[in-house]
Amino acid sequence: MEHQGLNLMDQALGFHSNMTQQPWPLCGRFVLVEDCVDTSGAFVLHHILKRSFTSRPSSAVIFLAFAHPINHYDRVLRKLGCNLSSQRDNGRFFFLDMLMLQCPVEGKPKHDGLATVFEKIERAISELHPENKKFVTVVIDDISCLEVAANGSSNDVLDFLHYCYTLTSENGYALVALNHQDIYSDGERPAFMLEIEYLADILVKVDPLATGLAKDVHGQVMVLNKETQKQQGISSIKVQNFHFKIKENNIEYFYPGTRT
Amino acid sequence: MKDQKEVILFWLAASKSFDKKLLATRTGIHRKKKTYLKHPYFCLLGEPEPIPLSQVTTHKRPPLPIPTQSPLLSPSHLLPHSPVTAEHNGSQRRSFPSPACRHRWLLCLVPAPSVSAESACLCFLAVLSSVSASLAVAVVDGASALLAPSLLAGGLPLQPQPVAVFLLLLLQCGMATTRTRVSSFSHNVSSLKSSQHPGLKNGPNGTTFVSSGISDLDKILGGGFSLGSLVMIMEDAEAPHHMLLLRNFMSQGLLHRQPLLYASPSKDPRAFLGTLPSPGSSKDDTSHKPSHEKDLRIAWQYKKYFGEPQLNINTNNGGHHDYCNDLDLRKPLERHFFTSNNVDCVSIQNSPNLDALKDRCAEFLAQFSRNEGSISSAGRIAIQSFCSPQCKYSDMEWHMLSFIRSLKGMARSSNVVVVVTFPPSLLSPSCSKRLQHMADTLLSVRAIPDEDKELAKLLTGYQDMVGLLNVHKVARLNTQVPVILDATTFSIKLQKRRFLVFECLNQAPVDGSGGSSYGNSGVCSTSTKAGPLDF
């Protein structure tokens, strides 16, 4: 809604106060959310989901869930003020339940598994009402479970992400994915993480506070927004740091030290 | 008749000298007066316009004959087993509740006017209201009442003497006042559910808890393990403390008749069932965490943070020992609990891969699939050391990860708690991190070395400790708000070498002469298990 106050996260992601004049900032962009064991970054996904339903009336969401079933998201978003079942009935929310997806190991070529997933996404997009097709967000929760489903072949996962990225960037859709950075920081294949980070246009890193866990501040967020203003050919990188506190029906973002 | 807790006060003031307002103010009951007036049992007789009461007919016996010559009710009608008909000044028929509801009555007979009945009554009622508000009081003006001998419990005849006579008629009763509940789970606890399934408890956001078998752990986790969640316990390769947790978990499930699937890398998993603990006899009453002791140690400005978590502690200690039993590790569980068909044991030592176990789990979980409606039964799965090197598949990391992932996916849609223990030191760091991310609730147990002088100086009660428990993550299903605990490290102690308890770590008094700081990392770096100790 144009009248809603924008919090720090919205500004960092590029949302503007007057939505009518400027297009949706996540069009054609890839948002990567990284988190770790101590602090979960799923709240960013919930925030983006809510924004995509409330900011532009004709935005649809295709959700690939590898971690939680739909009841979980239904309850969480209902508290945030978003009714997923009514969105699904209106044809604007597609939930692809991948909890039990497991790509075959031997025999069949490995590409089968993820290729079918991609086809499902394409089919879901084609089934959308032409009105809803203007802006679509594809959300993947989360990439590490996608890797496990693909039996660890990171090449397949990278290919899949490239395909999704091509699909969304060419059509002006948005791609949002969640990944766990501490899995890769211990050094076996850091290249995987680096490749995905390179692909991403907006990087949201969720970390716990350096001093430990606290009740008032649940962690810190670093948003790296690679803005490319194609007209002028200038690409700038905006970095923003702030803290957050998660509540049941909203998330508070504030600059460090400004929490009263 | 609902088991409500209400105050019932009956005023029967025949004489007009009773100023009920005065009476109410003097005894401090005035603030409840308004609720009183609407109360079905509030009966003010002897007034020109009696206050109409809702009909409370819970009892079908024919009314007793009323002595019509008394302007007042005969007090025999106040007895709970007889209905009351008040015919004074055309008041309506009322009947008192049946013995099923059972009130505690205090019958006070005060003859008017010789003694200042008011003052007598006042002081009597002041005593009453101070003692407890759980007594139903009936004040009858005795001068104008005919007292049937049957009224008196002991059969004492009442003589209307010009002296205040107080008769106590206490009948069996189980009433108490309403108290506003402090527990934050108050709106979630369904007494109906807990009576049907003592092993289940409602949790927030539509989840249900089962007990972990250790009451301290239930308190720490805010109720227990959520049904449908995956609990992972990171073992310490040097000590088998995770077995203590597993034993309590399995035993609690068997005590609640919850079917159990147990998988372990040993050749004969059934033998492990013989070591499961049994509910012990009454635990020692001295609580190891007295709250007043806690208050003394907290600096005043941090008190605001400690107010909140107290609310989350389930108020189970009073009554329901059914939810979580005190398990005595030295007393083995009676065989009839696990010789029945509800325990399934699987050995994973010789299987080349986890597919067989996955099928067994799928079969087990299919019995408990969740549907919209009440939970008929819950189940437990305990997998011990599933990636231990004895197993043939222990180097197939992606295979193990996909097993856990599919297990988690199946468990989410069923009423089962899955507890898996694994030794993280025997896995590659990224695999171990992936498993940690997959867990809904993540705990880790660590051994502490014996006779470590540094730790002995740092912690009180070091001699009793057998290990440390770290709570990394607490399951938050259906919500995005994380659970931030006050402390995440707890010491594992065996009280009387029988009962497993977890205690917050308490720092020993600081030696003023020593120059070393008691910082977290400073002291622990000397021991082999370096890790932050969170006080």
HADDOCK unambig.tbl for C-alpha pairs under 7 A between the chains (distance, minus, plus):
assign (segid A and resid 37 and name CA) (segid B and resid 436 and name CA) 6.99 0.50 0.50
assign (segid A and resid 37 and name CA) (segid B and resid 437 and name CA) 5.81 0.50 0.50
assign (segid A and resid 43 and name CA) (segid B and resid 480 and name CA) 6.29 0.50 0.50
assign (segid A and resid 71 and name CA) (segid B and resid 478 and name CA) 6.99 0.50 0.50
assign (segid A and resid 72 and name CA) (segid B and resid 477 and name CA) 6.52 0.50 0.50
assign (segid A and resid 72 and name CA) (segid B and resid 478 and name CA) 4.14 0.50 0.50
assign (segid A and resid 72 and name CA) (segid B and resid 479 and name CA) 6.96 0.50 0.50
assign (segid A and resid 73 and name CA) (segid B and resid 478 and name CA) 6.79 0.50 0.50
assign (segid A and resid 75 and name CA) (segid B and resid 478 and name CA) 5.63 0.50 0.50
assign (segid A and resid 75 and name CA) (segid B and resid 479 and name CA) 6.90 0.50 0.50
assign (segid A and resid 76 and name CA) (segid B and resid 478 and name CA) 5.86 0.50 0.50
assign (segid A and resid 76 and name CA) (segid B and resid 479 and name CA) 5.13 0.50 0.50
assign (segid A and resid 76 and name CA) (segid B and resid 480 and name CA) 6.37 0.50 0.50
assign (segid A and resid 99 and name CA) (segid B and resid 409 and name CA) 5.37 0.50 0.50
assign (segid A and resid 100 and name CA) (segid B and resid 406 and name CA) 5.70 0.50 0.50
assign (segid A and resid 100 and name CA) (segid B and resid 409 and name CA) 6.14 0.50 0.50
assign (segid A and resid 148 and name CA) (segid B and resid 398 and name CA) 6.52 0.50 0.50
assign (segid A and resid 148 and name CA) (segid B and resid 401 and name CA) 6.47 0.50 0.50
assign (segid A and resid 148 and name CA) (segid B and resid 402 and name CA) 5.75 0.50 0.50
assign (segid A and resid 149 and name CA) (segid B and resid 402 and name CA) 6.52 0.50 0.50
assign (segid A and resid 151 and name CA) (segid B and resid 398 and name CA) 5.67 0.50 0.50
assign (segid A and resid 152 and name CA) (segid B and resid 398 and name CA) 6.12 0.50 0.50
assign (segid A and resid 183 and name CA) (segid B and resid 430 and name CA) 4.83 0.50 0.50
assign (segid A and resid 183 and name CA) (segid B and resid 433 and name CA) 5.44 0.50 0.50
assign (segid A and resid 183 and name CA) (segid B and resid 434 and name CA) 6.27 0.50 0.50
assign (segid A and resid 184 and name CA) (segid B and resid 430 and name CA) 6.43 0.50 0.50
assign (segid A and resid 186 and name CA) (segid B and resid 429 and name CA) 6.46 0.50 0.50
assign (segid A and resid 186 and name CA) (segid B and resid 430 and name CA) 6.44 0.50 0.50
assign (segid A and resid 213 and name CA) (segid B and resid 484 and name CA) 6.88 0.50 0.50
assign (segid A and resid 214 and name CA) (segid B and resid 484 and name CA) 6.73 0.50 0.50
assign (segid A and resid 215 and name CA) (segid B and resid 484 and name CA) 5.98 0.50 0.50
assign (segid A and resid 246 and name CA) (segid B and resid 481 and name CA) 5.54 0.50 0.50
assign (segid A and resid 247 and name CA) (segid B and resid 481 and name CA) 5.64 0.50 0.50
assign (segid A and resid 248 and name CA) (segid B and resid 480 and name CA) 6.84 0.50 0.50
assign (segid A and resid 248 and name CA) (segid B and resid 481 and name CA) 6.02 0.50 0.50
